[in-house]
Amino acid sequence: MGDVGALALGGALGTIAVIVRQEIVLFIMGGVFVVETLSVMLQVAYFKYTKMRTGVGKRVLLMAPLHHHYEQKGWKETQVVVRFWIITMMLVLVGLSTLKLR
C-alpha cells in the first residue's frame, strides 16, 4: 500500500473513531504506530538537546524509528515484523475488550 492508500485508511479510521467517540481505543489499537512515532520524536529531541548542551549529539536508540533500532541490534526484518504483528494483535484484543466494558 502506498502513501495515498495508507493516509486515506488512517484518515478514515480516525474519522470513524471521532464519530463514535472512541478515540482512546484507536490510540490503544494503534499502539505500535504510536510507539514508532514517539521513538522518532524522542530521538530527535534528545539529539538536539545533547547537541545544544555538549556540542555533540547523542542518541537514545541506534536508529529511529524503533523497528530500525532492532534491525541494527541484529534482528532480521521478518522477525521484527512478526513480533510487531503479535504485539498489535494483543493491543487490538485489549482495545476490543474495552469496547465491551463501556
N, C-alpha and C positions, 0 to 999 in steps of 0.2 A: 504494500500500500504506500502510495506516495504521500507527499505533504498535503496535497489538496484533500485526499480521502481521509487522512488521519485528523486533519484540522476540522473537517466537516463532521466526522464522527464524534470528536471531542466536544465540539460546539453543540451538537445535538444532545449528547449525554448531559452536558452542563445545563442546557435549557430545560430538559426534562426534570433534572434534579431540582432546579429552582421552582418549576411549576408545581411539583408535588411536595415541595418544601422539605426535601431530604438531602440537603447539601452536604451535611456531615457524613452521610452514608457513602456518597460518591467519593469523598475525601478518604474514607476508610478503604473502600474497594480499590481505589487507585493508589494505594499506599506505596507501591514500588515506584510509581511515577513521581509521587510526591518526594520520596527519599532521594531519587535520582536528581530532581530539581534542587532540593536543599543541599545535596552534596556539592553541586556546582557553585551555588551561592556561598556556601561555607568556604570552599577552596579559594574562590576569588577574593572574598572579604579578608580571609586570613593572610593571603599572599600580599594584598595591598597594605594591610595593617603592618605586617612584619617588614615590608619594604620601606614603608614610611618611617617605622621606628628604628630599624637597624641598618637600613640601606641595602639589605639582601632579603629578597622574598623567600619565605619558607612555605612549604606545602603541608597540608593535613594528610592528603591522600597522595599516592604515587601519581595518579592521573584522574582527572574528573571527566565525565560523570563516574559514579560509583562502579558501574559494570566494567569500565576500563581499568579501574584500580585492581579489581580481582583478576583481570586478564594479565596485568603487569605482575601480579603475585604468582602467576604460573597456572591459573585455571584455564581450561580450554573454553572457547566461546560457547560451545554447546552445553558445557557444564554450567556456566553462568546463566544461560538462557533457561535451562530446565529448572534450576534452583529458583530463579525469579518467577517462573511459571507456578511452581509449587507454593511459593510464598503468596503470590497473587491469588491462587485458588483458595488458600486458607483465609486470606483477608476478605475475599468475596463471600465466603461462608459466614464469616463474622458479621459482615455488613448485612447480609440477608437475614441473619438471626436477629439483628437489632430492629429490622423492619417488623418482625413478628411481635417484638416486645412493646411496640408503641401502640 
